[in-house]
Amino acid sequence: MDTLDEKCLNCGGSIKYFPKKEIFICEYCRSKFTLDELKNNKEKLDKVPNLEESFSELKDLEGYHCKNCGADIIVQKNTSSTRCVYCRSYSIIKNRLTGVYKPSGIIPFKYLKEDAITSFKDIVKGRLLIPKDFSNLDNISDMEGLYVPFFLYDMDNKADITASCTRVRNWSSGDYNYTETKYYEVKRGGNLSFLNVPNDASIRFDDKIMNAIEPFDYSKMQEFDTSYLSGYLSEKYDVKMTDAYKNVLERIKDDSKEYLRKDIKGYSTTIVKNSNNNVVLNNNKYVLLPVWVLNINYKGKIYHFAMNGESAKLVGEIPVSKFKLFLVILITFVASFLILLLLFKLSGYRW
């Protein structure tokens, strides 16, 4: 398998992209490089045939040959950049980033590993029912910066809805209370445009979690260059484009219905009876988006967290301490009983 290693131009060590400075830094000699410098160096290397690579290519498409230490490493079939488990250097598998698998764009990581740890601490801090030792950083079993594949869609939708609505009026006259209910059939319609609607293009990631860390700032999108993958993992898409399109189509229909429903105002109740959609696909693209993935191993169970590497929005599963929950219920019951007892005494009630 043909791999591409981003190496230091001075010492040959592994380099990593630092988003806050927008430069690449060697982990060994601390040399600094810009993206243009790396591009110019790759253009020079591409002109020189590498005969050694043609003989060392692995037959097994599930493996790659680490050029830093020589180890043969097995990787998942959709991995496009990975890290050697022996020397910890990163490698980019080029044939998984070409042709239909070449992304058109990438949003580079803005937040680093330390930021993800801080966000994890913040999200668990102050939560009453969380187990005491869940936030212990020793529980982090796995933490990686990962470029997740996404499809983005631009669509227009000529939509309309029909809703049953009511207006209810109550009044009193003398000894009688009156209620008047009026019924209406209300219609709304419009031409709605949707830009960069995302769909996670990797089967192994939970779509609910990926949807929860949205939105990404697509104005930060850069033209894809493999140099951005240095120091991070990445995957190519394995979701069928037709399935992704169907998911986005349903999402747009639901969002259109909800948008038009919110435009119906001034009624006591609103129930949408039917909706019609005429969706037109204007553009779609394949991109890589930055995500920090944290797996917390707590008492034999894995809890998954994900942080948007561009906005720092973090979501995940948080366990509830059964003991703390019992204490809260007990304290609430005792407090309610004491308050009732006090009210009875203040009212002069005698047992």
GIHUMO-V853717 format. One record per residue. N is the residue number from 1. RES is the residue in three letters. SS is DSSP state (H for helix, E for strand, L for the rest). OMEGA is omega in whole degrees, 0 to 359 (NA if undefined). Layout:
N&RES&SS&OMEGA, N&RES&SS&OMEGA
This chain:
1&MET&L&183, 2&ASP&L&180, 3&THR&E&180, 4&LEU&E&179, 5&ASP&L&173, 6&GLU&L&184, 7&LYS&E&176, 8&CYS&L&181, 9&LEU&L&182, 10&ASN&L&185, 11&CYS&L&179, 12&GLY&L&179, 13&GLY&L&180, 14&SER&E&178, 15&ILE&E&182, 16&LYS&E&180, 17&TYR&E&177, 18&PHE&E&189, 19&PRO&L&184, 20&LYS&L&178, 21&LYS&L&181, 22&GLU&L&177, 23&ILE&E&177, 24&PHE&E&185, 25&ILE&E&177, 26&CYS&E&181, 27&GLU&L&184, 28&TYR&L&183, 29&CYS&L&177, 30&ARG&L&174, 31&SER&L&183, 32&LYS&E&181, 33&PHE&E&173, 34&THR&L&179, 35&LEU&H&180, 36&ASP&H&179, 37&GLU&H&178, 38&LEU&H&178, 39&LYS&H&181, 40&ASN&H&179, 41&ASN&H&180, 42&LYS&H&179, 43&GLU&H&178, 44&LYS&H&181, 45&LEU&H&181, 46&ASP&H&181, 47&LYS&L&181, 48&VAL&L&180, 49&PRO&L&180, 50&ASN&L&183, 51&LEU&H&183, 52&GLU&H&183, 53&GLU&H&183, 54&SER&H&179, 55&PHE&H&185, 56&SER&H&182, 57&GLU&L&183, 58&LEU&L&176, 59&LYS&L&184, 60&ASP&L&182, 61&LEU&L&179, 62&GLU&L&182, 63&GLY&E&174, 64&TYR&E&183, 65&HIS&E&180, 66&CYS&L&182, 67&LYS&L&181, 68&ASN&L&182, 69&CYS&L&177, 70&GLY&L&182, 71&ALA&L&173, 72&ASP&E&187, 73&ILE&E&175, 74&ILE&E&180, 75&VAL&L&175, 76&GLN&L&188, 77&LYS&L&182, 78&ASN&L&180, 79&THR&E&179, 80&SER&E&168, 81&SER&E&188, 82&THR&E&180, 83&ARG&E&179, 84&CYS&L&182, 85&VAL&L&183, 86&TYR&L&182, 87&CYS&L&176, 88&ARG&L&177, 89&SER&L&182, 90&TYR&E&177, 91&SER&E&179, 92&ILE&E&182, 93&ILE&E&192, 94&LYS&H&185, 95&ASN&H&175, 96&ARG&H&179, 97&LEU&L&180, 98&THR&L&179, 99&GLY&H&181, 100&VAL&H&180, 101&TYR&H&178, 102&LYS&L&179, 103&PRO&L&177, 104&SER&L&181, 105&GLY&E&180, 106&ILE&E&171, 107&ILE&L&182, 108&PRO&L&175, 109&PHE&L&174, 110&LYS&L&183, 111&TYR&L&185, 112&LEU&L&181, 113&LYS&H&180, 114&GLU&H&178, 115&ASP&H&179, 116&ALA&H&178, 117&ILE&H&178, 118&THR&H&179, 119&SER&H&178, 120&PHE&H&178, 121&LYS&H&183, 122&ASP&H&185, 123&ILE&H&180, 124&VAL&H&182, 125&LYS&L&175, 126&GLY&L&178, 127&ARG&L&189, 128&LEU&L&190, 129&LEU&L&181, 130&ILE&L&177, 131&PRO&L&188, 132&LYS&L&187, 133&ASP&L&181, 134&PHE&L&184, 135&SER&L&177, 136&ASN&L&184, 137&LEU&H&176, 138&ASP&H&179, 139&ASN&H&179, 140&ILE&E&182, 141&SER&E&183, 142&ASP&E&179, 143&MET&E&183, 144&GLU&E&168, 145&GLY&E&189, 146&LEU&E&171, 147&TYR&E&183, 148&VAL&E&179, 149&PRO&E&178, 150&PHE&E&166, 151&PHE&E&176, 152&LEU&E&185, 153&TYR&E&170, 154&ASP&E&184, 155&MET&E&170, 156&ASP&E&180, 157&ASN&E&172, 158&LYS&E&190, 159&ALA&E&173, 160&ASP&E&178, 161&ILE&E&173, 162&THR&E&184, 163&ALA&E&172, 164&SER&E&184, 165&CYS&E&177, 166&THR&E&168, 167&ARG&E&184, 168&VAL&E&179, 169&ARG&E&179, 170&ASN&E&175, 171&TRP&E&180, 172&SER&E&176, 173&SER&E&182, 174&GLY&L&181, 175&ASP&L&187, 176&TYR&E&173, 177&ASN&E&184, 178&TYR&E&175, 179&THR&E&179, 180&GLU&E&179, 181&THR&E&177, 182&LYS&E&184, 183&TYR&E&183, 184&TYR&E&168, 185&GLU&E&187, 186&VAL&E&179, 187&LYS&E&174, 188&ARG&E&179, 189&GLY&E&179, 190&GLY&E&175, 191&ASN&E&185, 192&LEU&E&179, 193&SER&E&180, 194&PHE&E&181, 195&LEU&E&175, 196&ASN&E&175, 197&VAL&E&188, 198&PRO&E&170, 199&ASN&E&178, 200&ASP&E&186, 201&ALA&L&177, 202&SER&L&183, 203&ILE&L&190, 204&ARG&L&178, 205&PHE&L&180, 206&ASP&L&182, 207&ASP&H&180, 208&LYS&H&179, 209&ILE&H&179, 210&MET&H&177, 211&ASN&H&185, 212&ALA&H&181, 213&ILE&L&174, 214&GLU&L&5, 215&PRO&L&169, 216&PHE&L&177, 217&ASP&L&186, 218&TYR&H&174, 219&SER&H&178, 220&LYS&H&182, 221&MET&L&177, 222&GLN&E&173, 223&GLU&E&186, 224&PHE&L&173, 225&ASP&L&184, 226&THR&H&181, 227&SER&H&179, 228&TYR&H&182, 229&LEU&H&183, 230&SER&L&179, 231&GLY&L&182, 232&TYR&L&173, 233&LEU&E&176, 234&SER&E&178, 235&GLU&E&171, 236&LYS&L&184, 237&TYR&L&173, 238&ASP&L&172, 239&VAL&L&179, 240&LYS&L&182, 241&MET&H&179, 242&THR&H&178, 243&ASP&H&178, 244&ALA&H&180, 245&TYR&H&179, 246&LYS&H&179, 247&ASN&H&181, 248&VAL&H&179, 249&LEU&H&178, 250&GLU&H&179, 251&ARG&H&180, 252&ILE&H&178, 253&LYS&H&179, 254&ASP&H&180, 255&ASP&H&179, 256&SER&H&179, 257&LYS&H&181, 258&GLU&H&179, 259&TYR&H&180, 260&LEU&H&179, 261&ARG&H&179, 262&LYS&H&179, 263&ASP&L&176, 264&ILE&L&186, 265&LYS&L&175, 266&GLY&L&180, 267&TYR&L&179, 268&SER&L&177, 269&THR&E&178, 270&THR&E&178, 271&ILE&E&180, 272&VAL&E&181, 273&LYS&E&180, 274&ASN&E&179, 275&SER&E&179, 276&ASN&E&182, 277&ASN&E&173, 278&ASN&E&188, 279&VAL&E&177, 280&VAL&E&178, 281&LEU&E&180, 282&ASN&E&183, 283&ASN&E&172, 284&ASN&E&181, 285&LYS&E&181, 286&TYR&E&185, 287&VAL&E&174, 288&LEU&E&181, 289&LEU&E&188, 290&PRO&E&180, 291&VAL&E&170, 292&TRP&E&182, 293&VAL&E&178, 294&LEU&E&174, 295&ASN&E&182, 296&ILE&E&179, 297&ASN&E&182, 298&TYR&E&180, 299&LYS&L&175, 300&GLY&L&179, 301&LYS&E&180, 302&ILE&E&176, 303&TYR&E&187, 304&HIS&E&175, 305&PHE&E&176, 306&ALA&E&179, 307&MET&E&174, 308&ASN&E&184, 309&GLY&L&178, 310&GLU&L&183, 311&SER&L&182, 312&ALA&L&176, 313&LYS&L&184, 314&LEU&E&177, 315&VAL&E&178, 316&GLY&E&181, 317&GLU&L&178, 318&ILE&L&181, 319&PRO&L&178, 320&VAL&L&177, 321&SER&L&180, 322&LYS&H&180, 323&PHE&H&179, 324&LYS&H&178, 325&LEU&H&178, 326&PHE&H&179, 327&LEU&H&180, 328&VAL&H&179, 329&ILE&H&181, 330&LEU&H&180, 331&ILE&H&179, 332&THR&H&180, 333&PHE&H&181, 334&VAL&H&180, 335&ALA&H&179, 336&SER&H&179, 337&PHE&H&180, 338&LEU&H&178, 339&ILE&H&178, 340&LEU&H&179, 341&LEU&H&179, 342&LEU&H&179, 343&LEU&H&177, 344&PHE&H&180, 345&LYS&H&179, 346&LEU&H&180, 347&SER&L&178, 348&GLY&L&180, 349&TYR&L&178, 350&ARG&L&181, 351&TRP&L&NA
